Amino acid sequence: MHQEQNAERVGHYLVTPLTQSTEHGLFAAAVSIRRGVYDRIFKFIPRFASDVQATQYALAEGRSMVLQNQLG
């Protein structure tokens, strides 16, 4: 996975979008949500035409997960 420099602090969490190109020329998105020394990685099913789209999606989903307290 390729880590972007687009990490964003949301409350006590650091949300970092991750992308990876697929064999079909599309991009997969994932997000790392870190608090302290532990992080959780979430991979997403949709594929995107560009790295930028995948990054934006991962960041938005990670932000939403933190703000809606879905990490329990």
MDTraj code that builds the backbone (N, CA, C; nanometers):
import mdtraj as md
import numpy as np

residues = "MET HIS GLN GLU GLN ASN ALA GLU ARG VAL GLY HIS TYR LEU VAL THR PRO LEU THR GLN SER THR GLU HIS GLY LEU PHE ALA ALA ALA VAL SER ILE ARG ARG GLY VAL TYR ASP ARG ILE PHE LYS PHE ILE PRO ARG PHE ALA SER ASP VAL GLN ALA THR GLN TYR ALA LEU ALA GLU GLY ARG SER MET VAL LEU GLN ASN GLN LEU GLY".split()
xyz = np.array([
    [0.0846, -0.1175, 0.0000],
    [0.0000, 0.0000, 0.0000],
    [0.0892, 0.1239, 0.0000],
    [0.0437, 0.2215, -0.0669],
    [0.1134, 0.3491, -0.0765],
    [0.0522, 0.4452, 0.0241],
    [0.1351, 0.5001, 0.1115],
    [0.0846, 0.5926, 0.2125],
    [0.0988, 0.7348, 0.1633],
    [-0.0092, 0.8062, 0.1698],
    [-0.0093, 0.9467, 0.1283],
    [0.0344, 1.0351, 0.2439],
    [0.0746, 1.1555, 0.2137],
    [0.1097, 1.2540, 0.3150],
    [-0.0141, 1.3303, 0.3605],
    [-0.1319, 1.2739, 0.3379],
    [-0.2577, 1.3404, 0.3684],
    [-0.3147, 1.2996, 0.5031],
    [-0.2291, 1.2580, 0.5965],
    [-0.2784, 1.2188, 0.7279],
    [-0.3475, 1.3384, 0.7929],
    [-0.4529, 1.3073, 0.8666],
    [-0.5323, 1.4125, 0.9282],
    [-0.5665, 1.3719, 1.0713],
    [-0.5480, 1.4615, 1.1654],
    [-0.5852, 1.4348, 1.3034],
    [-0.7342, 1.4630, 1.3200],
    [-0.8061, 1.3634, 1.3741],
    [-0.9498, 1.3762, 1.4013],
    [-0.9681, 1.3359, 1.5474],
    [-0.9879, 1.4334, 1.6338],
    [-0.9964, 1.4049, 1.7768],
    [-0.8654, 1.3456, 1.8255],
    [-0.8736, 1.2299, 1.8913],
    [-0.7544, 1.1614, 1.9431],
    [-0.6921, 1.0668, 1.8407],
    [-0.7425, 1.0646, 1.7187],
    [-0.7003, 0.9682, 1.6177],
    [-0.6225, 1.0349, 1.5041],
    [-0.5326, 0.9578, 1.4446],
    [-0.4638, 1.0003, 1.3232],
    [-0.5176, 0.9141, 1.2097],
    [-0.5808, 0.9766, 1.1114],
    [-0.6436, 0.9068, 0.9989],
    [-0.5526, 0.9230, 0.8773],
    [-0.5044, 0.8100, 0.8241],
    [-0.4106, 0.8124, 0.7118],
    [-0.4657, 0.7300, 0.5957],
    [-0.4923, 0.7926, 0.4814],
    [-0.5401, 0.7164, 0.3653],
    [-0.4255, 0.6359, 0.3026],
    [-0.4580, 0.5177, 0.2528],
    [-0.3617, 0.4297, 0.1872],
    [-0.4196, 0.3876, 0.0527],
    [-0.3364, 0.3815, -0.0494],
    [-0.3836, 0.3377, -0.1813],
    [-0.2870, 0.2359, -0.2406],
    [-0.3389, 0.1585, -0.3347],
    [-0.2568, 0.0596, -0.4049],
    [-0.3143, 0.0384, -0.5439],
    [-0.2281, 0.0322, -0.6429],
    [-0.2768, 0.0048, -0.7778],
    [-0.3052, -0.1451, -0.7914],
    [-0.4069, -0.1774, -0.8711],
    [-0.4444, -0.3166, -0.8935],
    [-0.3914, -0.3624, -1.0292],
    [-0.4013, -0.4924, -1.0550],
    [-0.3536, -0.5463, -1.1826],
    [-0.4384, -0.4992, -1.3004],
    [-0.5554, -0.4433, -1.2733],
    [-0.6439, -0.3948, -1.3797],
    [-0.6292, -0.2452, -1.4049],
    [-0.5301, -0.1820, -1.3428],
    [-0.5066, -0.0400, -1.3647],
    [-0.5928, 0.0527, -1.2809],
    [-0.6664, -0.0043, -1.1863],
    [-0.7481, 0.0772, -1.0970],
    [-0.6750, 0.0938, -0.9641],
    [-0.7347, 0.1653, -0.8707],
    [-0.6720, 0.1887, -0.7413],
    [-0.7631, 0.1428, -0.6289],
    [-0.7052, 0.0697, -0.5342],
    [-0.7754, 0.0243, -0.4151],
    [-0.7499, 0.1250, -0.3037],
    [-0.8470, 0.1388, -0.2144],
    [-0.8351, 0.2336, -0.1033],
    [-0.8433, 0.1598, 0.0299],
    [-0.7678, 0.2104, 0.1263],
    [-0.7725, 0.1618, 0.2637],
    [-0.7417, 0.2815, 0.3531],
    [-0.7654, 0.2642, 0.4825],
    [-0.7356, 0.3734, 0.5750],
    [-0.6775, 0.3145, 0.7036],
    [-0.5796, 0.3834, 0.7574],
    [-0.5230, 0.3508, 0.8874],
    [-0.5788, 0.4509, 0.9872],
    [-0.6339, 0.3991, 1.0972],
    [-0.6837, 0.4860, 1.2037],
    [-0.6031, 0.4516, 1.3284],
    [-0.5213, 0.5468, 1.3711],
    [-0.4257, 0.5226, 1.4793],
    [-0.4601, 0.6052, 1.6023],
    [-0.4443, 0.5398, 1.7164],
    [-0.4529, 0.6106, 1.8442],
    [-0.3408, 0.5561, 1.9301],
    [-0.2465, 0.6418, 1.9657],
    [-0.1300, 0.5971, 2.0412],
    [-0.0407, 0.5118, 1.9538],
    [-0.0049, 0.3930, 2.0022],
    [0.0844, 0.3054, 1.9257],
    [0.0084, 0.2013, 1.8445],
    [-0.1235, 0.1959, 1.8587],
    [-0.2037, 0.0967, 1.7875],
    [-0.2814, 0.1606, 1.6735],
    [-0.2899, 0.0873, 1.5622],
    [-0.3744, 0.1360, 1.4541],
    [-0.4562, 0.0215, 1.3969],
    [-0.5646, 0.0586, 1.3344],
    [-0.6520, -0.0370, 1.2676],
    [-0.6545, 0.0000, 1.1208],
    [-0.6488, -0.1023, 1.0368],
    [-0.6515, -0.0828, 0.8922],
    [-0.7859, -0.1339, 0.8402],
    [-0.8519, -0.0497, 0.7611],
    [-0.9781, -0.0874, 0.6981],
    [-0.9599, -0.0791, 0.5469],
    [-0.9911, -0.1885, 0.4775],
    [-0.9835, -0.1919, 0.3312],
    [-1.1247, -0.1771, 0.2757],
    [-1.1347, -0.1090, 0.1635],
    [-1.2652, -0.0823, 0.1034],
    [-1.2806, -0.1573, -0.0287],
    [-1.4026, -0.1935, -0.0623],
    [-1.4320, -0.2715, -0.1825],
    [-1.4262, -0.1882, -0.3109],
    [-1.4803, -0.0666, -0.3141],
    [-1.4791, 0.0083, -0.4416],
    [-1.3381, 0.0264, -0.4973],
    [-1.3272, 0.0297, -0.6280],
    [-1.2012, 0.0587, -0.6978],
    [-1.2183, 0.1915, -0.7696],
    [-1.1084, 0.2619, -0.7884],
    [-1.1148, 0.3985, -0.8406],
    [-1.0239, 0.4153, -0.9617],
    [-1.0588, 0.5105, -1.0466],
    [-0.9830, 0.5364, -1.1686],
    [-0.8510, 0.6076, -1.1409],
    [-0.8414, 0.6763, -1.0267],
    [-0.7172, 0.7482, -0.9969],
    [-0.6790, 0.7322, -0.8504],
    [-0.5511, 0.7529, -0.8251],
    [-0.4967, 0.7499, -0.6903],
    [-0.5606, 0.8594, -0.6048],
    [-0.5853, 0.9745, -0.6650],
    [-0.6442, 1.0882, -0.5932],
    [-0.7853, 1.0535, -0.5451],
    [-0.8647, 0.9908, -0.6310],
    [-1.0014, 0.9520, -0.5925],
    [-0.9992, 0.8504, -0.4785],
    [-0.9093, 0.7532, -0.4872],
    [-0.8979, 0.6514, -0.3825],
    [-0.8559, 0.7148, -0.2503],
    [-0.7635, 0.8093, -0.2557],
    [-0.7168, 0.8790, -0.1359],
    [-0.8296, 0.9588, -0.0721],
    [-0.9031, 1.0321, -0.1532],
    [-1.0136, 1.1136, -0.1016],
    [-1.1208, 1.0259, -0.0373],
    [-1.1516, 0.9145, -0.1008],
    [-1.2517, 0.8226, -0.0466],
    [-1.2072, 0.7657, 0.0881],
    [-1.0837, 0.7176, 0.0947],
    [-1.0315, 0.6582, 0.2179],
    [-1.0307, 0.7598, 0.3318],
    [-0.9874, 0.8813, 0.3044],
    [-0.9831, 0.9849, 0.4067],
    [-1.1242, 1.0202, 0.4551],
    [-1.2178, 1.0337, 0.3633],
    [-1.3559, 1.0661, 0.4004],
    [-1.4185, 0.9539, 0.4836],
    [-1.3959, 0.8282, 0.4447],
    [-1.4512, 0.7150, 0.5189],
    [-1.3889, 0.7048, 0.6575],
    [-1.2575, 0.7228, 0.6669],
    [-1.1901, 0.7180, 0.7965],
    [-1.2381, 0.8275, 0.8887],
    [-1.2499, 0.9475, 0.8362],
    [-1.3000, 1.0617, 0.9132],
    [-1.4409, 1.0317, 0.9646],
    [-1.5253, 0.9790, 0.8775],
    [-1.6628, 0.9464, 0.9143],
    [-1.6676, 0.8395, 1.0239],
    [-1.5844, 0.7382, 1.0134],
    [-1.5815, 0.6314, 1.1131],
    [-1.5460, 0.6856, 1.2514],
    [-1.4485, 0.7758, 1.2565],
    [-1.4084, 0.8349, 1.3839],
    [-1.5195, 0.9237, 1.4387],
    [-1.5711, 1.0128, 1.3557],
    [-1.6716, 1.1077, 1.4016],
    [-1.8034, 1.0415, 1.4429],
    [-1.8352, 0.9273, 1.3822],
    [-1.9587, 0.8561, 1.4165],
    [-1.9345, 0.7460, 1.5212],
    [-1.8123, 0.7471, 1.5772],
    [-1.7753, 0.6526, 1.6835],
    [-1.8005, 0.5073, 1.6433],
    [-1.7573, 0.4695, 1.5241],
    [-1.7776, 0.3336, 1.4728],
    [-1.6569, 0.2439, 1.4948],
    [-1.5693, 0.2799, 1.5852],
    [-1.4476, 0.2008, 1.6069],
    [-1.4592, 0.1068, 1.7255],
    [-1.5688, 0.1184, 1.8007],
    [-1.5930, 0.0434, 1.9233],
    [-1.5594, -0.0969, 1.9161],
])
top = md.Topology()
chain = top.add_chain()
for i, resn in enumerate(residues, 1):
    res = top.add_residue(resn, chain, resSeq=i)
    for name in ("N", "CA", "C"):
        top.add_atom(name, md.element.get_by_symbol(name[0]), res)
traj = md.Trajectory(xyz[None], top)
